[in-house]
């Protein structure tokens, strides 16, 4: 009898373990489904915005601006900057600030705009860094990329490159650029991944200048959603504490978060500054061996590996301009 009870107990425990495991998997699937749906909603919203600007471009006075709240869009840029750019780039602006005003870009720098939209920040950045620098724009929306490419051609910007992809998986080598962003991190479904990727591609000693919507610490996710939708940059916003902790977890230092105006009750447009520690240069240099070249240890042998642990061998050789081929 006792033996039967023992067997029954073990069976119950095993069943409970299996049920808990199944529930965990189902919750994971549900979360992924929700994230996929949110990302598609965001993509569709901004695709429609790009299409509206493109189709409205035939009037005598240029395209109409995309309809947004008065706290967002081209009104946040000085009129003088409007005059520097194609009308379609200005009309497609949907951001919550002007990160160019705080990024302190310098001649010759390589800059990435996350969620570059119609290209307003990419084109302004390209002017700041000049012909010896480069401005990258990253967007997941075909329609926005096409609009930005058209705007770059109209502006005669030869130091601009537009990339398709998600800001959670930036298609660029590590430790190569400075980063700007205008009101897109709040739209991400995986913000820790964005912070980690931003840190990866940023050069040691480099900096970020971000405009984003951030919530007061006392607001719950439900209360944030009550103030605006996800695609309107409100429901998905982090709190001030969450934002700071996210940047710190990724490795950033010198974090400054400065509110600029209230976008909704308890929700603020803010400027975010942070730095990737310069001492990462020294720690990377210490791993470089005497047999290294092209940023690769044991170059062109079966043991070759990138000096920088954040890069692949191919990325290291590409970044250094090396003509060597990876060992098969």
C-alpha positions, 0 to 999 in steps of 0.5 A: 500500500505504501509503495503504491502511495509513493508511486502515486505521489511521484506521478503527481509530481511529474504531472505537475512538473509537465503542466508547469513546463507546458504553461511556461512554454505557452506563456512564452509563445503568447509573449512572442505572438504579442510582440510580433503583433505589436511590431507589425502594428508599428510597421504598418503605422509608419508604412502608412505615414510614408505612403501618405507623404509620398502620395501627397507630394504633387501639390504646388506647396509640397507635401502635407505633414503627417498628422501627429500630436502637436508635441511631435514632428517637424515643429520641434526642429528650427525653421532654418533646418527645414530649409536645408532639407527636402520637403518630404523629409520634413513632412515625414518627421514623427519624432518627439525631439531633435537629437541633433541638437544634443548629439554634438556631432563632429566632422569625420564621425560615423553616426547611426540613426535608429528608426530613421524614418523619412530621413530628417535626422540622417540628413541633418547628421550627414551635414554635421559630420561632413564628407569625411564622416558617414551617417547611417539610417536604420529602419524596418519599414520598406516604405520609409526606407524608400522615402529616405533614399529619395530624400537623400538623393534630392539633398545630394547627400553622398555620405548617407547609407540606409539599412533595413533591419530591427533596432534589436539586431543592428546590422553593423560591426561592433565598436565603430559608431556614435548613435543617435535616435529619435523617439523609437526606443519606446516603440521597441518590443525588446528594449534591453536588446536595443540597449545592448545592441546600441552599446555593442556598435558604439565605439569605446568613449563614444556617446549617445544622444537620444530623444524619447518619451519617458514616464514618471516612476509612479505610472504603471504599464496600465496607466501609461496605456491609458494615456496613449497607444503603443504606436503613438509612443506612449504605452510602450514608454519606460519610466525614468528609473527603468530607462536608467537601469536599462542603460546601466545594465547594458554597460553605459556610464555618465547617464543623463536624462533631462525632461524637455516637455510633457507629452501627456499626463506624467509622460515626458519627452526627454533627452538622454545622454550616455557614454560607452566607457573608454577603458574598454579600449585598454581591455581590448588592447590587452588581448591583442597578441604579437601575431595579430594583424587586421584586428585579428589574432593568429591572422589567416590560420585555423586559430584566428580570432577577433581581438575585439570579442564583440566582433567576428573575424570577418567584421574585424577584417572589414573594419580594418580594411584588411585584404586577408581572407578568413581561414577556411 
